[in-house]
């Protein structure tokens, strides 16, 4: 998939005002889907752009693939927490698990336009940062901080990521015996 210069992945930040009851509805829907409100609003806007042909078909496929990659990572992280409990290294563990899925890895390879394990690909950093942040938000993660209040990060070798942020806790809890596990979103919506 070849992208043009105007098809850059630069993110623009914006502020919008929403009526409280609309925002509350978006928050409730986002929680059901395991997304942060910000990610869900971005998803809603992107879906509108796709469905109304506001962007090129190439970008529609590209950004649809991005959302699929992110959703699968978030679903994997939630499933890991629900079945295995919390680990401070959940972000890295999630990356390891999803990278072992050949279909996910093929999608990731297509999205970044290169070898997932090779360093120096400028497209890897933004998607990897988004994946880490989305995983953290999907599980209600709280970043572990050092004595000087900086986020704790660990470096890794032989992975599609070079470093990740360690988490101190998360709000999502492992399944207790006799309770039913909430299934991660299978549709990627």
Residue frames as a rotation matrix with the C-alpha (Angstrom) as fourth column:
UNK 1
0.594 0.804 0.000 0.00
0.804 -0.594 0.000 0.00
0.000 0.000 -1.000 0.00
UNK 2
-0.539 -0.798 0.271 1.63
0.809 -0.580 -0.097 3.22
0.235 0.167 0.958 -1.13
UNK 3
0.462 0.670 -0.581 0.66
0.801 -0.596 -0.050 6.49
-0.380 -0.442 -0.812 0.54
UNK 4
0.237 -0.302 0.923 1.14
0.622 -0.683 -0.383 9.99
0.747 0.665 0.025 -0.78
UNK 5
-0.778 -0.628 0.009 2.76
0.414 -0.524 -0.745 12.87
0.473 -0.575 0.668 1.07
UNK 6
-0.498 0.647 0.577 -0.63
-0.648 -0.720 0.248 14.51
0.576 -0.250 0.778 1.72
UNK 7
0.495 0.671 -0.552 -1.74
-0.162 0.695 0.700 11.22
0.854 -0.257 0.453 3.26
UNK 8
-0.551 -0.828 0.106 0.59
-0.253 0.045 -0.966 11.77
0.795 -0.559 -0.234 6.22
UNK 9
0.073 0.529 -0.846 -0.25
0.672 0.600 0.433 10.32
0.737 -0.600 -0.312 9.60
UNK 10
-0.889 -0.376 0.263 0.24
0.102 -0.720 -0.686 13.62
0.447 -0.583 0.678 11.39
UNK 11
-0.145 0.844 -0.517 -2.30
0.966 0.233 0.109 13.96
0.212 -0.483 -0.849 14.15
UNK 12
-0.541 0.094 0.836 -4.11
-0.037 -0.995 0.089 17.23
0.840 0.017 0.542 14.66
UNK 13
-0.697 0.322 -0.640 -5.39
0.711 0.202 -0.673 18.09
-0.088 -0.925 -0.370 18.10
UNK 14
-0.555 0.595 0.581 -8.70
-0.093 -0.739 0.667 19.85
0.826 0.317 0.466 18.50
UNK 15
-0.925 0.368 -0.094 -11.17
0.126 0.065 -0.990 20.71
-0.358 -0.928 -0.106 21.20
UNK 16
-0.557 0.823 0.111 -14.89
0.039 -0.108 0.993 20.32
0.829 0.558 0.028 20.82
UNK 17
-0.749 0.430 0.505 -17.79
-0.637 -0.257 -0.726 21.11
-0.182 -0.865 0.467 23.08
UNK 18
-0.643 0.588 -0.491 -20.39
0.153 0.727 0.670 18.43
0.750 0.356 -0.557 23.66
UNK 19
0.182 0.783 0.595 -23.63
-0.767 -0.265 0.584 18.56
0.615 -0.563 0.552 25.55
UNK 20
-0.429 -0.461 0.777 -23.13
-0.889 0.368 -0.273 16.60
-0.160 -0.808 -0.568 28.77
UNK 21
0.338 0.620 0.708 -25.73
-0.485 0.760 -0.433 13.90
-0.806 -0.197 0.558 28.02
UNK 22
0.889 -0.123 -0.441 -24.16
-0.379 0.341 -0.860 13.23
0.256 0.932 0.257 24.61
UNK 23
-0.122 -0.991 0.054 -20.73
-0.800 0.066 -0.596 12.94
0.587 -0.115 -0.801 26.17
UNK 24
-0.220 0.110 0.969 -22.14
-0.819 0.518 -0.245 10.63
-0.529 -0.848 -0.024 28.86
UNK 25
0.802 0.576 0.159 -23.63
-0.368 0.686 -0.628 8.40
-0.471 0.445 0.762 26.15
UNK 26
0.594 -0.674 -0.439 -20.32
-0.482 0.139 -0.865 8.29
0.644 0.726 -0.242 24.29
UNK 27
-0.350 -0.727 0.591 -18.49
-0.917 0.137 -0.374 7.41
0.191 -0.673 -0.715 27.52
UNK 28
0.176 0.498 0.849 -20.93
-0.636 0.716 -0.289 4.56
-0.752 -0.489 0.443 28.23
UNK 29
0.969 0.176 -0.171 -20.60
-0.241 0.542 -0.805 3.20
-0.049 0.822 0.567 24.69
UNK 30
0.252 -0.958 -0.138 -16.80
-0.702 -0.083 -0.707 3.56
0.666 0.275 -0.694 24.83
UNK 31
-0.286 -0.330 0.900 -16.68
-0.916 0.369 -0.156 1.59
-0.280 -0.869 -0.408 28.09
UNK 32
0.615 0.597 0.515 -18.77
-0.394 0.799 -0.455 -1.21
-0.683 0.077 0.726 26.57
UNK 33
0.957 -0.255 -0.138 -16.33
-0.051 0.319 -0.947 -1.40
0.286 0.913 0.292 23.66
UNK 34
0.593 -0.764 -0.253 -13.23
0.716 0.356 0.601 -1.15
-0.369 -0.537 0.758 25.85
UNK 35
-0.029 -0.576 0.817 -12.13
0.760 -0.544 -0.356 2.20
0.650 0.610 0.453 24.45
UNK 36
-0.653 -0.139 -0.744 -11.28
0.579 -0.726 -0.372 5.50
-0.488 -0.674 0.555 26.05
UNK 37
0.443 0.850 -0.284 -13.79
0.451 -0.485 -0.749 8.27
-0.775 0.204 -0.598 25.27
UNK 38
0.108 -0.484 -0.869 -11.13
-0.607 -0.724 0.327 10.02
-0.787 0.492 -0.372 23.16
UNK 39
-0.880 -0.447 0.159 -10.40
-0.184 0.631 0.754 6.89
-0.437 0.634 -0.637 21.12
UNK 40
-0.327 0.836 0.441 -14.12
0.761 0.510 -0.401 6.27
-0.560 0.204 -0.803 20.67
UNK 41
0.518 0.464 -0.718 -14.79
0.002 -0.840 -0.542 9.82
-0.855 0.280 -0.437 19.46
UNK 42
-0.374 -0.728 -0.574 -11.88
-0.703 -0.182 0.688 9.42
-0.605 0.661 -0.444 17.02
UNK 43
-0.845 0.102 0.524 -13.41
0.294 0.909 0.297 6.10
-0.446 0.405 -0.798 15.88
UNK 44
0.162 0.987 -0.005 -16.85
0.625 -0.107 -0.773 7.70
-0.763 0.122 -0.634 15.36
UNK 45
0.389 -0.085 -0.917 -15.36
-0.470 -0.874 -0.119 10.53
-0.792 0.478 -0.380 13.32
UNK 46
-0.693 -0.704 -0.157 -13.24
-0.530 0.349 0.773 8.12
-0.489 0.618 -0.615 11.24
UNK 47
-0.568 0.560 0.602 -16.25
0.591 0.787 -0.174 5.89
-0.572 0.257 -0.779 10.57
UNK 48
0.496 0.744 -0.448 -18.20
0.230 -0.610 -0.758 8.93
-0.837 0.274 -0.474 9.39
UNK 49
0.030 -0.579 -0.815 -15.34
-0.756 -0.546 0.360 9.90
-0.654 0.606 -0.454 7.08
UNK 50
-0.869 -0.352 0.347 -15.12
-0.099 0.812 0.575 6.34
-0.484 0.465 -0.741 5.68
UNK 51
-0.301 0.851 0.431 -18.85
0.704 0.503 -0.501 5.90
-0.643 0.153 -0.750 5.13
UNK 52
0.690 0.609 -0.392 -19.24
0.254 -0.710 -0.657 9.29
-0.678 0.353 -0.644 3.45
UNK 53
0.455 -0.580 0.676 -16.18
0.887 0.233 -0.398 8.98
0.073 0.780 0.621 1.21
UNK 54
0.991 -0.104 -0.081 -14.51
-0.085 -0.972 0.219 12.01
-0.101 -0.210 -0.972 2.78
UNK 55
0.099 -0.995 0.022 -11.10
-0.685 -0.053 0.726 10.39
-0.721 -0.087 -0.687 2.35
UNK 56
-0.122 -0.223 -0.967 -9.52
-0.950 0.307 0.049 8.34
0.286 0.925 -0.249 -0.39
UNK 57
0.842 0.441 -0.312 -10.15
-0.378 0.893 0.244 4.59
0.386 -0.088 0.918 -0.56
UNK 58
0.069 -0.903 -0.424 -6.44
0.224 0.428 -0.875 4.01
0.972 -0.035 0.232 0.13
UNK 59
-0.701 -0.318 0.638 -6.62
-0.463 -0.478 -0.747 6.00
0.543 -0.819 0.187 3.36
UNK 60
0.335 0.883 0.330 -9.88
-0.906 0.204 0.371 4.33
0.260 -0.424 0.868 4.30
UNK 61
0.738 -0.121 -0.664 -8.19
0.067 0.992 -0.107 0.92
0.672 0.035 0.740 4.08
UNK 62
-0.294 -0.956 0.015 -5.05
0.173 -0.068 -0.983 2.20
0.940 -0.286 0.185 5.81
UNK 63
-0.603 0.095 0.792 -6.87
-0.703 -0.533 -0.472 3.75
0.377 -0.841 0.389 8.77
UNK 64
0.601 0.797 -0.052 -9.29
-0.714 0.565 0.414 0.84
0.359 -0.211 0.909 8.97
UNK 65
0.387 -0.578 -0.718 -6.27
0.295 0.816 -0.498 -1.43
0.874 -0.019 0.486 9.30
UNK 66
-0.637 -0.606 0.477 -4.90
-0.187 -0.478 -0.858 0.86
0.748 -0.636 0.191 12.03
UNK 67
-0.060 0.706 0.706 -8.13
-0.972 -0.203 0.121 0.60
0.228 -0.679 0.698 14.00
UNK 68
0.775 0.328 -0.540 -8.19
-0.296 0.944 0.148 -3.19
0.558 0.045 0.829 13.58
UNK 69
-0.088 -0.917 -0.390 -4.60
0.284 0.352 -0.892 -3.50
0.955 -0.190 0.230 14.84
UNK 70
-0.698 -0.154 0.700 -5.34
-0.506 -0.585 -0.634 -1.31
0.507 -0.796 0.330 17.86
UNK 71
0.280 0.901 0.330 -8.63
-0.922 0.157 0.353 -3.03
0.266 -0.404 0.875 18.70
UNK 72
0.644 -0.084 -0.760 -7.04
0.014 0.995 -0.098 -6.49
0.765 0.052 0.642 18.55
UNK 73
-0.483 -0.873 -0.066 -4.25
0.170 -0.020 -0.985 -5.36
0.859 -0.488 0.158 20.86
UNK 74
-0.518 0.367 0.773 -6.74
-0.799 -0.531 -0.283 -3.90
0.306 -0.764 0.568 23.35
UNK 75
0.608 0.768 -0.199 -8.88
-0.674 0.632 0.381 -7.05
0.419 -0.098 0.903 23.23
UNK 76
0.261 -0.616 -0.743 -5.77
0.259 0.786 -0.561 -9.16
0.930 -0.046 0.365 23.86
UNK 77
-0.735 -0.563 0.377 -4.72
-0.155 -0.401 -0.903 -7.02
0.660 -0.722 0.207 26.84
UNK 78
-0.106 0.784 0.612 -8.21
-0.973 -0.208 0.097 -7.17
0.204 -0.585 0.785 28.39
UNK 79
0.719 0.361 -0.593 -8.39
-0.328 0.930 0.168 -10.93
0.612 0.074 0.787 27.89
UNK 80
-0.188 -0.878 -0.439 -4.95
0.248 0.391 -0.887 -11.36
0.950 -0.275 0.145 29.50
UNK 81
-0.730 -0.049 0.681 -6.01
-0.560 -0.530 -0.637 -9.32
0.392 -0.847 0.360 32.53
UNK 82
0.220 0.943 0.249 -9.33
-0.954 0.154 0.259 -11.14
0.206 -0.294 0.933 32.87
UNK 83
0.821 0.127 -0.557 -7.76
-0.153 0.988 0.000 -14.60
0.550 0.085 0.831 32.63
UNK 84
0.180 -0.869 -0.461 -4.27
0.662 0.453 -0.597 -14.13
0.728 -0.198 0.657 34.10
UNK 85
0.635 0.078 -0.769 -4.55
0.697 -0.488 0.526 -11.04
-0.334 -0.870 -0.364 36.25
UNK 86
0.972 -0.236 -0.007 -2.53
-0.227 -0.930 -0.290 -7.84
0.062 0.283 -0.957 36.22
UNK 87
0.323 -0.946 -0.012 1.16
0.920 0.311 0.237 -7.67
-0.221 -0.088 0.971 35.42
UNK 88
0.341 -0.251 -0.906 3.18
0.044 -0.958 0.283 -4.42
-0.939 -0.137 -0.316 35.44
UNK 89
-0.700 -0.686 -0.197 4.58
-0.236 -0.039 0.971 -5.60
-0.674 0.726 -0.135 32.08
UNK 90
0.098 0.860 0.501 1.13
0.377 0.433 -0.818 -6.07
-0.921 0.269 -0.282 30.47
UNK 91
0.632 0.111 -0.767 1.97
-0.561 -0.618 -0.552 -3.73
-0.535 0.779 -0.328 27.59
UNK 92
-0.366 -0.852 -0.374 5.06
-0.917 0.260 0.303 -5.74
-0.161 0.454 -0.876 26.64
UNK 93
-0.692 0.147 0.706 3.30
-0.025 0.974 -0.227 -9.06
-0.721 -0.174 -0.670 27.25
UNK 94
0.445 0.895 -0.012 0.46
0.055 -0.041 -0.998 -7.94
-0.894 0.443 -0.068 24.98
UNK 95
0.377 -0.395 -0.837 2.90
-0.891 -0.400 -0.213 -6.93
-0.251 0.827 -0.503 22.23
UNK 96
-0.710 -0.678 0.190 4.61
-0.619 0.730 0.290 -10.34
-0.335 0.088 -0.938 22.51
UNK 97
-0.373 0.635 0.677 1.32
0.224 0.769 -0.598 -12.20
-0.900 -0.071 -0.429 22.27
UNK 98
0.653 0.695 -0.301 -0.16
-0.119 -0.299 -0.947 -10.24
-0.748 0.654 -0.113 19.37
UNK 99
0.102 -0.701 -0.706 3.14
-0.965 -0.241 0.101 -10.39
-0.241 0.671 -0.701 17.46
UNK 100
-0.768 -0.350 0.536 2.89
-0.284 0.937 0.205 -14.20
-0.573 0.005 -0.819 17.64
UNK 101
0.250 0.904 0.347 -0.41
0.275 0.278 -0.921 -14.02
-0.928 0.326 -0.179 15.72
UNK 102
-0.592 -0.615 0.522 0.62
0.635 0.043 0.771 -14.25
-0.497 0.788 0.365 12.04
UNK 103
0.121 0.711 0.692 -2.51
0.933 -0.320 0.166 -12.45
0.340 0.626 -0.702 10.79
UNK 104
0.876 0.158 -0.455 -2.03
0.365 -0.835 0.412 -9.54
-0.315 -0.527 -0.789 13.20
UNK 105
0.001 -0.973 -0.231 1.67
0.265 -0.223 0.938 -9.37
-0.964 -0.063 0.257 12.31
UNK 106
-0.453 -0.087 0.887 0.82
0.886 0.061 0.459 -9.32
-0.094 0.994 0.049 8.58
UNK 107
0.607 0.734 0.305 -1.63
0.735 -0.664 0.136 -6.45
0.302 0.142 -0.943 9.18
UNK 108
0.706 -0.433 -0.561 0.99
0.195 -0.643 0.741 -4.59
-0.681 -0.632 -0.369 11.23
UNK 109
-0.347 -0.870 0.350 3.62
0.563 0.105 0.820 -5.20
-0.750 0.481 0.454 8.52
UNK 110
-0.096 0.413 0.906 1.23
0.952 -0.228 0.205 -3.81
0.291 0.882 -0.371 5.88
UNK 111
0.847 0.506 -0.164 0.41
0.531 -0.789 0.309 -0.79
0.027 -0.348 -0.937 8.04
UNK 112
0.527 -0.707 -0.471 4.04
-0.015 -0.562 0.827 0.16
-0.849 -0.429 -0.307 8.69
UNK 113
0.928 -0.118 -0.353 5.16
-0.365 -0.108 -0.925 -0.81
0.071 0.987 -0.143 5.19
UNK 114
0.034 -0.978 -0.204 8.11
-0.737 0.113 -0.666 -2.90
0.675 0.173 -0.717 6.32
UNK 115
-0.207 -0.258 -0.944 9.64
0.311 0.897 -0.314 -5.48
0.928 -0.358 -0.105 8.61
UNK 116
0.757 0.620 0.208 8.04
-0.002 -0.316 0.949 -5.26
0.654 -0.719 -0.238 12.08
UNK 117
0.781 -0.483 -0.395 11.31
0.586 0.348 0.732 -6.21
-0.216 -0.803 0.555 13.78
UNK 118
-0.096 -0.841 0.532 13.55
0.900 -0.302 -0.314 -3.79
0.425 0.449 0.786 11.92
UNK 119
0.103 0.053 -0.993 14.49
0.671 -0.741 0.030 -0.53
-0.734 -0.669 -0.112 13.63
UNK 120
-0.792 -0.516 -0.326 14.48
0.200 -0.724 0.660 2.81
-0.576 0.458 0.677 11.83
UNK 121
-0.514 0.700 0.496 10.98
0.720 0.037 0.693 2.66
0.466 0.713 -0.523 10.32
UNK 122
-0.971 0.074 0.228 9.43
-0.153 -0.924 -0.351 6.08
0.185 -0.376 0.908 11.02
UNK 123
-0.158 0.985 -0.066 5.91
-0.553 -0.033 0.833 4.62
0.818 0.168 0.550 10.86
UNK 124
-0.158 0.071 -0.985 6.52
0.523 0.852 -0.022 2.26
0.838 -0.518 -0.172 13.80
UNK 125
-0.927 -0.309 -0.211 6.91
0.329 -0.403 -0.854 4.85
0.179 -0.861 0.476 16.54
UNK 126
-0.658 0.714 0.239 3.49
-0.732 -0.681 0.020 6.55
0.178 -0.162 0.971 16.19
UNK 127
0.221 0.785 -0.578 1.54
-0.490 0.602 0.630 3.27
0.843 0.144 0.518 15.91
UNK 128
-0.246 -0.361 -0.900 3.51
0.542 0.718 -0.436 1.64
0.803 -0.595 0.018 18.73
UNK 129
-0.994 -0.074 0.086 2.92
-0.019 -0.637 -0.771 4.64
0.112 -0.767 0.632 20.99
UNK 130
-0.295 0.955 0.025 -0.77
-0.884 -0.283 0.373 4.58
0.364 0.088 0.927 20.11
UNK 131
0.141 0.298 -0.944 -0.91
-0.030 0.955 0.296 0.83
0.990 -0.014 0.144 20.77
UNK 132
-0.662 -0.481 -0.575 0.73
0.543 0.222 -0.810 1.25
0.517 -0.848 0.114 24.19
UNK 133
-0.917 0.347 0.196 -1.53
-0.399 -0.791 -0.465 4.15
-0.006 -0.504 0.864 25.16
UNK 134
-0.082 0.942 -0.325 -4.65
-0.801 0.132 0.584 2.34
0.593 0.308 0.744 23.93
UNK 135
-0.115 -0.036 -0.993 -3.72
0.321 0.944 -0.072 -0.84
0.940 -0.327 -0.096 25.82
UNK 136
-0.928 -0.292 -0.230 -3.20
0.316 -0.291 -0.903 1.22
0.196 -0.911 0.362 28.97
UNK 137
-0.676 0.728 0.115 -6.57
-0.736 -0.672 -0.077 2.95
0.022 -0.137 0.990 28.54
UNK 138
-0.072 0.691 -0.719 -8.40
-0.515 0.592 0.620 -0.28
0.854 0.415 0.313 27.66
UNK 139
-0.047 -0.002 -0.999 -7.46
0.606 0.795 -0.030 -1.86
0.794 -0.607 -0.036 30.99
UNK 140
0.883 0.360 0.300 -7.67
0.035 -0.689 0.724 1.31
0.468 -0.629 -0.621 33.07
UNK 141
0.306 -0.874 -0.377 -3.92
0.874 0.415 -0.253 1.26
0.378 -0.252 0.891 33.54
UNK 142
0.986 -0.168 -0.010 -2.01
-0.144 -0.868 0.475 3.63
-0.088 -0.467 -0.880 35.77
UNK 143
0.513 -0.856 -0.062 1.60
-0.018 0.062 -0.998 4.30
0.858 0.513 0.016 34.81
UNK 144
0.656 -0.438 -0.614 4.26
0.749 0.279 0.601 3.32
-0.092 -0.855 0.511 37.35
UNK 145
0.776 -0.366 0.513 6.45
-0.142 -0.895 -0.423 6.27
0.614 0.255 -0.747 38.28
UNK 146
-0.039 -0.898 -0.438 9.98
0.671 0.302 -0.678 6.56
0.741 -0.320 0.591 39.63
UNK 147
-0.056 -0.081 -0.995 11.04
0.958 -0.284 -0.031 8.55
-0.280 -0.955 0.093 42.69
UNK 148
-0.820 -0.262 -0.509 11.32
0.145 -0.955 0.257 11.70
-0.553 0.137 0.822 40.57
UNK 149
0.015 0.993 -0.118 7.76
-0.102 -0.116 -0.988 11.11
-0.995 0.027 0.100 39.24
UNK 150
-0.348 -0.148 -0.926 8.87
-0.923 -0.118 0.366 10.10
-0.163 0.982 -0.096 35.73
UNK 151
0.765 0.639 -0.082 7.16
-0.641 0.742 -0.198 7.14
-0.065 0.204 0.977 34.03
UNK 152
-0.089 -0.765 0.638 9.15
-0.456 0.601 0.656 3.94
-0.886 -0.232 -0.402 34.41
UNK 153
0.701 0.229 -0.676 10.15
-0.713 0.247 -0.656 2.46
0.016 0.942 0.336 31.06
UNK 154
0.220 -0.625 0.749 11.92
-0.099 0.749 0.655 -0.76
-0.971 -0.218 0.102 30.19
UNK 155
-0.035 -0.335 -0.942 13.95
-0.986 -0.144 0.088 -1.52
-0.165 0.931 -0.325 27.08
UNK 156
0.485 0.220 0.846 13.56
-0.140 0.975 -0.173 -4.81
-0.863 -0.034 0.504 25.21
UNK 157
-0.539 -0.661 -0.523 15.39
-0.717 0.034 0.696 -6.64
-0.442 0.750 -0.492 22.44
UNK 158
-0.996 0.044 0.075 14.01
0.078 0.842 0.535 -8.89
-0.039 0.538 -0.842 19.70
UNK 159
-0.216 0.970 -0.113 10.55
0.691 0.071 -0.719 -7.34
-0.689 -0.234 -0.686 19.77
UNK 160
0.046 0.304 0.952 8.55
0.898 -0.430 0.094 -5.07
0.437 0.850 -0.293 17.49
UNK 161
0.918 0.166 0.360 8.96
-0.004 -0.904 0.428 -2.44
0.397 -0.394 -0.829 20.21
UNK 162
-0.065 -0.998 0.001 12.20
0.178 -0.013 -0.984 -1.12
0.982 -0.064 0.178 21.69
UNK 163
-0.981 -0.176 -0.077 10.77
0.104 -0.151 -0.983 0.04
0.161 -0.973 0.166 25.01
UNK 164
-0.059 0.998 -0.027 7.51
0.402 0.048 0.915 0.19
0.914 0.043 -0.404 26.89
UNK 165
-0.365 0.058 0.929 5.99
-0.698 -0.678 -0.231 1.90
0.617 -0.733 0.288 29.90
UNK 166
-0.811 0.050 -0.582 5.56
0.383 0.798 -0.465 -0.16
0.442 -0.600 -0.667 33.04
UNK 167
0.049 0.897 0.439 2.15
-0.244 -0.415 0.876 0.02
0.969 -0.150 0.199 34.72
UNK 168
-0.832 -0.319 0.453 1.62
-0.476 -0.006 -0.879 0.24
0.283 -0.948 -0.147 38.47
UNK 169
-0.623 0.709 0.331 -1.99
0.100 0.492 -0.865 -0.93
-0.776 -0.506 -0.377 38.46
UNK 170
-0.881 0.473 -0.032 -5.15
-0.141 -0.196 0.970 -1.22
0.453 0.859 0.239 36.42
UNK 171
-0.469 0.787 0.400 -8.86
-0.834 -0.245 -0.495 -1.01
-0.292 -0.566 0.771 37.14
UNK 172
0.335 0.541 -0.771 -9.80
-0.737 0.661 0.144 -4.09
0.587 0.520 0.620 35.09
UNK 173
-0.093 -0.304 0.948 -9.81
-0.901 0.431 0.050 -7.11
-0.424 -0.850 -0.314 37.37
UNK 174
-0.876 -0.253 -0.410 -9.20
-0.396 0.864 0.313 -10.79
0.275 0.436 -0.857 36.70
UNK 175
0.083 0.936 -0.342 -12.22
-0.489 0.338 0.804 -13.05
0.868 0.100 0.486 36.64
UNK 176
-0.478 -0.120 0.870 -13.15
-0.866 0.231 -0.443 -14.37
-0.148 -0.966 -0.214 40.04
UNK 177
-0.986 0.139 -0.090 -14.24
0.121 0.977 0.177 -18.01
0.113 0.163 -0.980 40.36
UNK 178
-0.399 0.914 -0.068 -17.95
0.801 0.312 -0.511 -18.35
-0.445 -0.259 -0.857 39.68
UNK 179
0.138 0.431 -0.891 -18.24
-0.133 -0.884 -0.448 -15.11
-0.981 0.180 -0.065 37.68
UNK 180
0.602 0.151 0.784 -18.69
0.714 0.337 -0.614 -14.68
-0.357 0.929 0.095 33.97
UNK 181
-0.455 -0.857 -0.242 -15.92
0.533 -0.480 0.696 -13.05
-0.713 0.188 0.676 31.93
UNK 182
0.580 0.529 -0.619 -16.86
-0.182 -0.657 -0.732 -10.08
-0.794 0.537 -0.285 29.77
UNK 183
0.325 -0.439 0.838 -15.82
0.829 0.558 -0.029 -11.04
-0.455 0.704 0.545 26.27
UNK 184
-0.518 -0.551 -0.654 -13.55
0.099 -0.798 0.594 -8.60
-0.850 0.243 0.468 24.41
UNK 185
0.380 0.664 -0.643 -15.07
-0.508 -0.431 -0.746 -6.91
-0.772 0.611 0.174 21.40
UNK 186
-0.090 -0.392 0.916 -14.80
0.454 0.802 0.388 -9.33
-0.887 0.450 0.105 18.48
UNK 187
0.644 0.469 0.604 -16.02
0.735 -0.160 -0.659 -6.97
-0.213 0.869 -0.447 15.77
UNK 188
-0.490 -0.869 0.073 -13.41
0.866 -0.474 0.160 -4.25
-0.105 0.142 0.984 16.19
UNK 189
0.037 0.581 0.813 -16.17
0.512 -0.710 0.484 -1.61
0.858 0.398 -0.324 16.39
